[in-house]
Amino acid sequence: MKGRLIYLIGPSGSGKDTVLEAAREALQARGVRIARRVITRSAEAVGESAEAVSHDEFDRLEANGAFALSWRANELAYGIPAQIDQWLAAGDDVLVNGSRGYLEQARQRYPGLLAVLLHVQPEVLRQRLLTRNRESPEQIEGRLARNARFGDALEGVVSLDNSGELRTTVQALLDIIEG
């Protein structure tokens, strides 16, 4: 493939969607496409601009080859549309909101991918998760514990701190992609 897959990962609440939205115009100006995920979360759920589908619809799409990448996490199913393969073949760089737990499978399919881990300080992450009000305090603590286990286990990943100013994180992401 001529293009490069940019695989953005990080814990829920790290700000991936916020960073992607803030960087969208600058990324598009650089010829980077952002893939829209398909998720089995209701369309009313606050968060990323994803296509919401039922679990049955997701399973049907997956069985019919609609996804280049798909995985399950946190009782949800996630898919990256197969269209990214056309974009990559045409020479476009493509940024996807991926999964830390699925990174190795993504690397097998896209050996040249650039993996970027968006992270935040634990207290910042806790506050963001509490503010969005999607999970119980127990579920949030479980997410924080999982996040602590993931942090050191990822090799060959570029780290990007999103604990501070959004514009600083966006510029750092653009520098990583260009760099």
Number of C-alpha atoms within 10 A of each C-alpha: 14 11 19 21 26 22 22 23 24 23 21 18 23 24 22 22 16 15 18 19 16 15 19 16 12 14 21 12 10 14 13 22 20 18 17 17 20 21 24 21 19 12 14 7 10 11 15 17 14 18 15 18 18 15 14 10 12 21 14 12 16 18 10 9 11 17 21 15 20 22 17 14 10 8 7 12 18 25 24 20 20 15 12 24 18 12 20 17 13 12 15 20 23 21 23 21 22 25 21 21 15 15 17 13 13 21 15 10 11 16 12 14 20 19 24 22 24 23 23 20 12 15 11 16 23 18 12 17 22 15 11 11 11 13 13 11 13 9 13 21 14 12 19 19 12 12 18 13 10 14 15 8 8 16 8 8 16 14 17 19 16 23 18 11 9 15 13 13 20 22 14 15 23 15 10 14 17 8 6
